[in-house]
Amino acid sequence: MAKVCDICGKGTQAGHKVSHSGKKTRKVWSPNLQNIRVKIGGRIKRVNVCTACLKKGLVQKPAPKLG
């Protein structure tokens, strides 16, 4: 599973973790992805969406099944 948002394309970022002494080690930051059911083009699919896209309302969740 790729660590990329299917809506906005946000992915991992790399950089350095710097300790108090100034020693640098590699570090990776991952986006907060949620695997949710989304209604796309009249069909329901499971996609990886970052929480920023969820808060913005860029995806439409399907209606819950009753009964």
Secondary structure, DSSP 8 states (H G I E B T S, - for coil): --S--TTT----EEEEEE-TT--EEEEEE---EEEEEEEETTEEEEEEEEHHHHHHT-S--------
